[in-house]
Amino acid sequence: MLGITLFLVFLLLWALAWRYQIKLAFGILIGLVIGGILAQFLGPYNSLDEVPIWLPPAPFMFIVFVLFAYAFVAWYVLDYKANKK
């Protein structure tokens, strides 16, 4: 019963996000799809010893790579376009 209630609450929150902030709703949807795909390869673990060493810091590594890519675009590409004019 708790699972159904939580599902309905999160579905309601997603519907509100879809109504008021469609970009947020698309981000949630894309994250769920990526998480569903990755969950097939990162099966359930019975103890903490089975968890790969790279898995806990993976979200932080992803954020660092995204910020480095954004910094590259902001520093080199946009600066090149500004100096070209």
ZAKE-237994 format. One line per field, with one value per residue (C-alpha): residue in one letter; chain; x, y, z. Coordinates in Angstrom, 3 decimals. Last residue first. Layout:
% ZAKE-237994
resn <- (A,...);
chain <- (A,...);
east <- (X,...);
north <- (Y,...);
up <- (Z,...);
//
This chain:
% ZAKE-237994
resn <- (K,K,N,A,K,Y,D,L,V,Y,W,A,V,F,A,Y,A,F,L,V,F,V,I,F,M,F,P,A,P,P,L,W,I,P,V,E,D,L,S,N,Y,P,G,L,F,Q,A,L,I,G,G,I,V,L,G,I,L,I,G,F,A,L,K,I,Q,Y,R,W,A,L,A,W,L,L,L,F,V,L,F,L,T,I,G,L,M);
chain <- (A,A,A,A,A,A,A,A,A,A,A,A,A,A,A,A,A,A,A,A,A,A,A,A,A,A,A,A,A,A,A,A,A,A,A,A,A,A,A,A,A,A,A,A,A,A,A,A,A,A,A,A,A,A,A,A,A,A,A,A,A,A,A,A,A,A,A,A,A,A,A,A,A,A,A,A,A,A,A,A,A,A,A,A,A);
east <- (33.128,35.603,36.537,33.035,32.819,36.185,35.134,31.949,33.872,36.854,35.704,31.971,32.211,35.182,33.532,30.367,32.402,34.237,30.905,29.464,32.550,32.417,28.699,29.282,32.135,29.908,27.153,29.682,31.173,29.232,29.694,33.466,34.392,31.985,29.341,29.781,31.385,28.379,26.236,23.511,23.785,20.985,21.988,23.991,23.523,19.715,19.633,21.533,18.619,16.048,18.223,18.618,14.843,14.122,16.626,15.080,11.623,12.845,14.606,11.483,9.425,11.944,11.818,7.998,7.889,4.277,2.093,4.751,6.097,2.581,2.189,5.553,4.427,1.180,3.099,5.408,2.413,0.744,3.888,4.331,0.766,1.179,4.391,2.862,0.000);
north <- (40.539,37.644,38.494,37.681,34.442,33.269,34.092,32.053,29.026,29.195,30.146,29.441,26.219,24.958,25.933,24.070,20.958,21.211,21.664,18.576,16.524,17.652,16.859,13.349,12.758,13.830,11.461,8.590,9.012,6.023,3.753,3.877,1.440,-1.201,-2.301,-5.965,-5.213,-3.105,-6.198,-7.965,-5.823,-5.516,-5.222,-2.392,-3.428,-3.424,-0.350,1.613,1.435,2.392,5.238,6.599,6.445,7.996,10.786,11.551,11.794,14.003,16.285,16.429,17.412,20.106,21.507,21.507,23.759,24.582,21.780,19.101,19.876,19.544,16.207,15.073,15.952,14.025,11.001,11.228,11.193,8.350,6.218,6.924,5.793,2.654,1.752,2.364,0.000);
up <- (-34.197,-33.912,-30.341,-29.040,-31.066,-29.742,-26.172,-26.652,-27.898,-25.580,-22.095,-22.082,-24.082,-22.093,-18.814,-19.824,-20.626,-17.305,-15.497,-17.181,-16.318,-12.675,-12.443,-13.810,-11.368,-8.475,-9.590,-9.920,-6.413,-4.984,-8.053,-8.593,-5.792,-7.083,-4.543,-3.557,-0.168,0.857,1.032,-0.918,-4.028,-6.561,-10.214,-11.726,-15.370,-15.408,-13.178,-15.838,-18.279,-15.663,-14.415,-17.957,-18.487,-15.093,-15.706,-19.105,-17.518,-14.680,-17.136,-19.324,-16.277,-15.334,-18.863,-18.724,-15.695,-14.712,-16.089,-16.453,-12.978,-11.585,-13.369,-11.967,-8.449,-8.986,-10.280,-7.267,-4.916,-6.847,-6.733,-3.029,-2.337,-4.448,-2.633,0.788,0.000);
//
